[in-house]
Amino acid sequence: MKFGSLVRRRGPRVRRVGLFVVAVLLGLASKDRASSASSGDEPSRSEAPRAPSTLGLGANAPRASSPGDRLSPSLLPGPGADASGPLAAREWQLVRGRHWQIRGPAGEERAVTDAREKNRGACAPGMIEVAGNMKRHFLLDELQMQACTSWIDRKWPQRCGEYDREKWLRLSKDLPTQPLHFCIDRFEYPNRKDEYPLILVSWYEARDACQVEGKRLCTEDEWTFACEGEEAQPYPNGYARDPEACLNDRPWKQFDDAALRPRGGEKARDELDRLWQGHPSGARPLCKSPFGVYDMTGNIDEWTRSSIAGERPSVLKGGYWGPVRTRCRPATKAHDESHVFYQQGFRCCGDPT
């Protein structure tokens, strides 16, 4: 079946697609809901509309970057050694007074990783060269669901356990494509294997941190293509939602929004530790895209820049460790550039040399 049948088919399916198209035109193409905590997918205890978290109101406004304006860590001691439960197992460090990262041993040197992975190409150390043709269709994720053979949950946010690759290739063979060529960080920021990602970061702060390194925030299209490859596969590791590959579908925990304000305080640290279910970058070797980029779905949400002119620039991709969509194509566009939350981080992109 070609993709044109998506709009020619009669009956309830057409009505559903029609409503979806209207949602796209209203700026809700990714099925984002203001009731989400961050990813646009996160379960809530009711379906009643909820205003976006006010946590972002305390975030810093846009700030010019300078070469010396780097993220330097200052430690806030973690819970005492006598603490019981998960709090005793981790030590958090406060970065620039407002971001958080689990402290651990220094990660692998980027030159060592580059030498082993052999996919740096014409990019800066720690980055991967991505080049190819990206499939284009504004309902691609919806179209892709026609190839799902095993559903985990058909209710929103829909989670498919496995897709039929051959059926998907038939459905998508006539889709238009766009050539892309760019560099992308191999891991989530700070982009070093075995180090934990930085979290509680606004879009502005992610943008500035990339600029400090001579890079830029990835566009939504760049991030998507680096995740799905030229086949536009649903998951970075392929067509199956393998629980041993990417970190997702962990039990969701109700968050305490008030505890995260101020975000540099001890209450925020303790709440982050209670909620945290992520892992260090590269800990799941099977969670690797066709281009060799790690942890693109699951673990944490990642800020990107919208590829649509006139649209709000702040777009989240990838999903996090919870039971959410965590596929390559979906995006969350419900939050502005000042929004910060407990599972939000980023990675950077750049241009080949």
N, C-alpha and C positions, 0 to 999 in steps of 0.2 A: 504493500500500500504506500503510495507516495504521500508527501506531506500535504498536498492539496486536498486530500480526502478529509483532513482535519476540519476544514471549513465547509466541505460539501455534504458531509454526513448529516442526516436528519435526526430529529427526535431530541430527547433530553440532553444528549451530548452537545448539540449545537447551542442549546440555551446556556449550558454551562460555559462553553467556550466564549459565547457572546458576552456573558457577564464578566468573564476574565479579561476580554479585550477592553471592555469599559473600564475595568480596574486599572489596566495598563495606562489608558489615556488619562486617568486621574492620578497617575504617578504611583500606583500601587502594584506595578507589574510583578514584583517579587513576593506578593501576598504578605507584605509586612503588616503587622498589626501594632498599634500603639500600646496594646496590652502586654507586649513583650518586654522582657528585662533588657535584652540587648540584641540577641541574634535574630529577632523577628520570628523565631520558632519556639522559644522557650515556653513550656507548659505553664499554665496558670491555674489557680484553684477555681476560677470561674471564667466564663467567656465574656463577661461584661467589659465594655471598653474602658480603658485606663489610660490616663495621660502618660506620656513618656516620663521616665524617671527624672526627677529634678536634680539628680546628682551632678549632671553636666553644668548646672548653673554656677557651680563653684570652680569650674575648670578655668584655666587661664585663657585669655583672649589671644588672638594671633600675635606672634612675637617674632621679630626678625632674628635670623640665625647669624652666627658669626663663627669663624673657624675654631675659636677657643671655647665655644659654648657647647661643651660635650656633657653627656650624661655621666656624672661622677658619683659613685655610690657613697652614701653615708649610712652607717649601720644603726638600726634601731633594734636593741636586743630583743630576741624572740622570747616566748614564754619560758619560764624557769625550767631547769633540768628536772624538777620534781613533778612537773605537770604530767598528767596522764592522758592517754588517748593520742589522737593525731597531732595535737599541738606540740607534743614533746619531740616529734620526729623531724620538724623543719625549723629552719631559722630564716627569717625574712629580712631583706635589706631594703631600706628606703632610698630611692634614687631621685636626686634633685628635689627632694622634699615632697614629692607627690606621686611617684610611680613605685611599684613594688615588684620585687623579684626574689625568688627563693635562692638563698645563698648556698653555694656548693663549690666543689673543686673547680679549678679553671678548666674550661672546655678545650677541645682539641684545637690545635693550631690550624688556621685556615689553609695554610700551605700543605699540611699533611692530608687534610680532607680533600683538597683539590687534586693532589697527586693520586689518591686512591680512586676517587670518583671519575676522573678523566672526562669531565664535561664542562669545564670552565670556558673553553673556547676563547673568543675575543672579548672577555669580560674581566672586571676587576677581581682580585682575590676574594674567594667566598661566594662568588656569583656563578650563575649558569647561563650560557647562551641559548636562547630559545628562538627558533625560526621555523616557519611553516605557514599553513593556510588554516585559518579558523572558520568553522562552520557558522553561518549567520542565520538566525531566525528568532524573532522576538517572543515566540512561544515554544522555544526549543525544549525547555524542561517539561512543559506540558505534553509536547509531542513524544518525548522520550518515554513518558509513562506508559504509552501504548505497548512498549516492548518489555514492560515489567512482567515477570513470570511468577514472582513470589513476593507477596506483600507482608510487611511487618505491621504496618498500620496505614489504612487507606484514608483515615481522617487527617485533617490538616494538623500539624505539618506532615505530609505524607512521607512514609519511609518504605522504600522498596528493598527487599532483601537480595534480589537478583534480577538482572535484565538479560534478555535474549540478544546476544551480540549480533547475530546474523540478521535478525529482524530489524534491529536498530540501523544497521548499515543499509538495509533496503529502504527503510523509511527516510533516511537522511542523505541518500546518494545524490539527490538533485538539489540539495540546499546550496545557496550561494556561499562563497568563501571570501575571506579577506586575508591577504598576506600580512604577517606580523614578524618583527625581528627586534629583539630587545634582550636585556640582561635582567636576571631576578636573583635575589638572595636565596641561597640554598635552604636556609632555615629561618624561622621566625626571629625577629630582633631580640637579642643582639647578634644573631646570625653566627652562632658557634655551636658545634655539636657538643652535646652533653651539658649545656647550660640551659637553665630554665628561661622561658620567654618573659619579657617585661610586660606587665599588665597595668590596668587602670590608667590608660593613655587615651587622650582625646585625639580627634582627627588632626587638629592643628599641631599638637605636639608630635604626632607621628610624622607629619609632613616636615616639620622643622628638624627632627632627628635625622631623617633621610638627607635633607639638604646639608647638614653638618658633615656628613660623610661623602659629600659630592654626588649624591644619588637623588632620587625622587620617589615619591609615593607611587606605587604601581597603579595604573588605570585598572578599572574593573575588567576590561577586555583582556589586558595583559595577564592579569591574575587568573582569569578563567581559562585562557588558552594554555598557560603553564600548567594548569591542573588537569585539563581534560585531553590535551593533545589533538592531533588532526582528526581522529575519529569522533571527537566530542563524547568520550566515554563518561558515564555518570560519576564515577569515583576515580580518584587519582590512581588507584591500584587496579582499576579495571571495571568489571560489570557486576561484581558481587560485593555486598556490604559485609566484608569479612571482619568478624570481631577480633581476629588476631592481627589484622593489618592496622587500620587507623583507630585512634582512641575516640570512640563515641558510644552513645546509648548507655552511658552511666546513669544511675538513678538521679533524678532532678531533686535539688534541695531548695526549699523556700529561702529567699534571701531577706535580710533586714536592711532595707534601703537607708534608714537613718544611721545605722552603725557605720556606714561607709562615708559619713561626713563628720569631720573633715577627713579627706582621704589619706592624709599623712599621719593620722593619729593611731594610737594603740588599738582602739576599738575597731578601726578599719582593718588593721593588720590581723586581728583575731578573727574578724568576720571573713576575710579573705582565706585564712587558713582553714576555717570551718567549711567553706564552700569549695575549696580547691580540690580538683580531681585530675589535674593535668600531669604531664611528664616533661622531662628535659627534651630539648630538640634532638631529633634523630633517634630517639629511644625505640621507635617502631620502624625497623628497617624495611618492612613491607609497605609502609605508608609513603610511597614514592611515586611521583607522577611519571608519565612517559618520557619527560625531559630530565627526570632525576631530582625534582624538587620535593623536599620532605614536608610532611605534616600540613598539607594544604587543606585537608578536611579534618575536623576534630581538633582536639587539644584546646586551641583558643580561636576566637573570632579575629579577623584581620581587616584593618582599615585599608580601603582603596579609594581611588578618585574616579568619580563617574565618567563614563565615556560618552555620555549624552549631553550635548550642548544645551545650556539653560537649566539643567537639572541640578538639584542640590548635590554638591560634590562628594559628600560623605557617604560612602557605601561600605558595608561590612560583608565580608566573604568568608566562606569555609565552615561556619558553624563552630561549635566547641564540643566539649566532652559529653554533653547531655543528650537526651533522646530527641534530637532535632533533625532537620533535613540532611545536613552535612554532605551535600553533593557539590560537584564542581560548578554547576550552572546557577543555582539560586543565589539571590543577593538580598540584603536587608537595607532598605532606604528610609527607614522611619525616624532616624536620629540625626540631629544636626551636628555641626563640626565640634561643638563643645562637650558633647556627650561622652561620659566615661563610665566604665563598669568593670565588674570583677573578672571578666573573662576576655577583655578586649586588648589586643596587641596589634602588631603589624609586621610587615617585612618591606624591603625597599626594592626598587627597580632602577635601571639605568640604560644607557645606550652602549652598544658594542664599540670598541676602540678601532 
